[in-house]
Amino acid sequence: MSAPELSASHSGLMDRVYRHQRHIYDLTRKYYLLGRDRMISELDPPASGTVLELGCGTGRNLILAARCFPNAHFYGLDISAEMLATARASIAKAGLSDRITVAQADGTAFDAQALFGRSGFDRVFISYALSMIPGWERCVAAALIASDGSVHIVDFGQQEGLPGWFRSLLRGWLARFHVSPRQTLAIEIASQASSARKSYHFASLYRGYAWLIVIGGSKPI
């Protein structure tokens, strides 16, 4: 299957998965998508800076980030038209349509200039999306290309410090939503950061439940 075919296939899958779930997504996910708010609080874009989220979903993270950093401008893309419908409605309801722009695109291959009229962003972040994206390694590469500053990632870890029964239950539950924690995430980040000649910082949260990563940051997280 070619990249465009894979993209179209994944877009359709995500629309089917979230056509109804998008209405309760934020309410249910807040209990197990841990570390998102910490990542957002540490974005710290410069004054009048720009921030891009890959896999923005319902727009929840963009809205929170826009409130945390009122002088910055925010952009988001997602492959699911269904999720973006919710995102646009939520952004408008929050009164942030003048500071948040979203568009439909594949996070592994997109043209930021065509989508948003700019090719680089001061911050790029990815929140619990890599574990859902086929070819997620290309998404990391795309984030590095789009970033003029740092890339921030939070996603499921390997639950290395948690009981085996918990790990099994979590993996089974996540599989129902086509989510798979990426076992080689840390290795891939190290490789891509080295190729881009950027430093990276890695933190294991909640006994390995989640991993928080900053590429190009100036200090440990």
C-alpha positions as CSV (number, residue, x, y, z in Angstrom):
1,M,0.0,0.0,0.0
2,S,1.4,3.4,-1.0
3,A,1.8,6.3,1.4
4,P,-1.3,8.2,0.1
5,E,-3.4,5.0,0.2
6,L,-2.2,4.3,3.8
7,S,-3.0,7.9,4.7
8,A,-6.5,7.7,3.3
9,S,-7.1,4.3,4.9
10,H,-6.0,5.6,8.3
11,S,-8.1,8.7,7.9
12,G,-11.2,6.6,7.3
13,L,-10.4,4.4,10.2
14,M,-10.0,7.3,12.6
15,D,-13.3,8.8,11.4
16,R,-15.0,5.5,12.1
17,V,-13.4,5.1,15.5
18,Y,-14.2,8.7,16.6
19,R,-17.4,9.5,14.8
20,H,-19.3,9.1,18.1
21,Q,-16.5,8.9,20.6
22,R,-15.4,12.5,19.8
23,H,-18.4,13.7,21.8
24,I,-17.1,12.1,25.1
25,Y,-13.4,11.9,24.2
26,D,-12.1,14.6,26.5
27,L,-14.2,13.5,29.4
28,T,-13.0,9.9,29.3
29,R,-9.4,10.3,28.3
30,K,-8.4,12.7,31.1
31,Y,-8.2,9.7,33.4
32,Y,-5.5,7.9,31.5
33,L,-3.7,10.3,29.1
34,L,-1.3,11.3,31.8
35,G,1.4,13.9,31.5
36,R,-0.3,16.1,28.9
37,D,-0.8,19.1,31.1
38,R,2.8,19.0,32.3
39,M,4.1,18.9,28.7
40,I,1.9,21.9,27.8
41,S,3.0,23.9,30.8
42,E,6.6,23.4,29.7
43,L,6.2,24.5,26.1
44,D,7.2,28.1,27.0
45,P,7.1,29.6,23.5
46,P,8.7,33.0,23.0
47,A,6.6,36.2,23.0
48,S,4.4,36.2,19.8
49,G,5.7,32.7,19.2
50,T,4.1,29.9,17.1
51,V,3.2,26.4,18.3
52,L,2.1,23.4,16.2
53,E,0.4,20.3,17.4
54,L,0.5,17.1,15.3
55,G,-2.6,15.0,15.9
56,C,-4.6,17.7,17.6
57,G,-7.8,15.7,17.9
58,T,-10.6,17.6,19.7
59,G,-8.5,20.7,20.2
60,R,-8.4,20.2,23.9
61,N,-4.6,20.6,24.2
62,L,-4.5,23.6,21.8
63,I,-7.1,25.4,23.9
64,L,-5.3,24.7,27.1
65,A,-2.0,25.8,25.6
66,A,-3.5,29.0,24.2
67,R,-4.8,29.9,27.6
68,C,-1.4,29.1,29.2
69,F,0.5,31.3,26.7
70,P,-1.8,34.1,25.7
71,N,0.8,35.9,23.5
72,A,1.4,32.9,21.2
73,H,-0.4,31.6,18.1
74,F,-1.3,28.0,17.7
75,Y,-1.8,25.6,14.9
76,G,-3.0,22.0,14.8
77,L,-3.5,19.3,12.3
78,D,-5.3,15.9,12.4
79,I,-6.1,13.2,9.9
80,S,-9.7,12.8,11.1
81,A,-12.4,15.2,9.8
82,E,-14.7,14.0,12.6
83,M,-12.2,15.1,15.3
84,L,-11.6,18.4,13.6
85,A,-15.3,19.2,13.5
86,T,-15.3,18.9,17.3
87,A,-12.0,20.9,17.5
88,R,-13.3,23.8,15.5
89,A,-16.5,24.0,17.5
90,S,-14.6,23.8,20.8
91,I,-12.1,26.5,19.7
92,A,-14.9,28.8,18.6
93,K,-16.8,28.2,21.9
94,A,-13.6,29.1,23.8
95,G,-13.3,32.3,21.8
96,L,-9.9,31.4,20.5
97,S,-10.6,31.2,16.7
98,D,-8.3,34.2,16.2
99,R,-5.3,32.4,17.8
100,I,-5.9,28.8,16.9
101,T,-6.0,27.4,13.4
102,V,-6.5,23.8,12.6
103,A,-6.4,21.8,9.3
104,Q,-6.8,18.2,8.1
105,A,-3.5,16.6,7.2
106,D,-1.4,13.5,7.7
107,G,1.1,14.0,10.6
108,T,3.6,11.9,8.8
109,A,3.7,14.0,5.6
110,F,2.2,17.5,5.4
111,D,2.9,20.9,3.8
112,A,2.8,23.4,6.6
113,Q,3.3,26.3,4.2
114,A,0.2,25.3,2.2
115,L,-1.8,24.6,5.3
116,F,-0.9,27.5,7.5
117,G,1.2,29.9,5.4
118,R,4.4,29.1,7.4
119,S,7.0,26.4,7.3
120,G,8.5,26.6,10.8
121,F,7.2,26.8,14.3
122,D,8.9,27.8,17.6
123,R,7.4,24.7,19.3
124,V,6.0,21.5,17.9
125,F,4.2,19.0,20.2
126,I,2.7,15.5,19.9
127,S,0.4,14.2,22.6
128,Y,-0.5,10.5,22.7
129,A,-0.7,10.4,18.9
130,L,2.5,8.4,18.0
131,S,0.9,5.3,19.5
132,M,-1.9,5.6,17.0
133,I,-0.1,6.6,13.8
134,P,1.1,4.0,11.3
135,G,4.6,5.0,10.3
136,W,4.9,7.0,13.5
137,E,8.7,7.4,12.9
138,R,7.9,9.6,10.0
139,C,5.8,11.8,12.3
140,V,8.8,12.4,14.5
141,A,10.8,13.3,11.5
142,A,8.1,15.7,10.2
143,A,8.0,17.3,13.7
144,L,11.7,17.9,13.6
145,I,11.5,19.4,10.1
146,A,8.7,21.8,11.2
147,S,10.4,22.9,14.3
148,D,12.5,26.0,14.6
149,G,12.9,25.3,18.3
150,S,12.0,22.3,20.3
151,V,9.8,19.3,19.8
152,H,7.8,18.0,22.8
153,I,6.3,14.5,23.0
154,V,4.2,12.7,25.6
155,D,2.9,9.1,25.0
156,F,2.5,5.8,26.5
157,G,5.6,4.2,27.9
158,Q,6.3,0.5,28.5
159,Q,4.8,0.5,32.0
160,E,8.2,-1.0,33.1
161,G,7.7,-0.2,36.8
162,L,4.1,-1.3,37.0
163,P,2.7,-4.8,37.7
164,G,2.4,-7.2,34.8
165,W,-1.4,-7.7,35.2
166,F,-1.8,-3.9,34.9
167,R,0.3,-3.8,31.8
168,S,-1.7,-6.6,30.2
169,L,-5.1,-5.0,31.0
170,L,-4.0,-1.6,29.7
171,R,-2.6,-3.0,26.4
172,G,-5.8,-5.0,25.9
173,W,-7.9,-1.9,26.5
174,L,-5.8,0.3,24.2
175,A,-5.9,-2.2,21.4
176,R,-9.6,-1.8,21.2
177,F,-9.0,1.8,20.0
178,H,-6.1,0.9,17.7
179,V,-3.5,2.2,20.1
180,S,-0.2,0.5,20.6
181,P,2.6,1.9,22.9
182,R,5.8,2.1,20.8
183,Q,8.5,-0.1,22.3
184,T,11.2,1.5,20.2
185,L,10.2,5.1,20.8
186,A,13.2,6.0,23.0
187,I,15.6,4.4,20.5
188,E,14.0,6.2,17.6
189,I,14.1,9.5,19.3
190,A,17.8,9.1,20.2
191,S,18.6,8.2,16.5
192,Q,16.6,11.0,15.0
193,A,17.9,13.6,17.5
194,S,21.4,12.5,16.8
195,S,20.9,12.8,13.0
196,A,19.4,16.3,13.4
197,R,22.3,17.2,15.7
198,K,19.9,18.1,18.5
199,S,20.0,17.2,22.2
200,Y,17.1,15.4,23.8
201,H,15.8,14.8,27.3
202,F,13.7,11.8,28.3
203,A,11.6,11.4,31.5
204,S,9.7,8.3,32.6
205,L,6.4,9.3,34.4
206,Y,4.3,7.3,36.8
207,R,6.6,4.2,36.9
208,G,6.8,4.1,33.1
209,Y,3.2,4.6,32.4
210,A,4.1,7.5,30.2
211,W,7.2,8.9,28.6
212,L,7.9,12.6,28.3
213,I,10.5,13.7,25.7
214,V,11.9,17.1,24.6
215,I,14.1,17.3,21.5
216,G,16.1,20.4,21.2
217,G,15.4,21.7,24.7
218,S,18.0,23.5,26.6
219,K,17.6,21.8,30.0
220,P,16.5,18.5,31.4
221,I,12.8,18.0,32.0
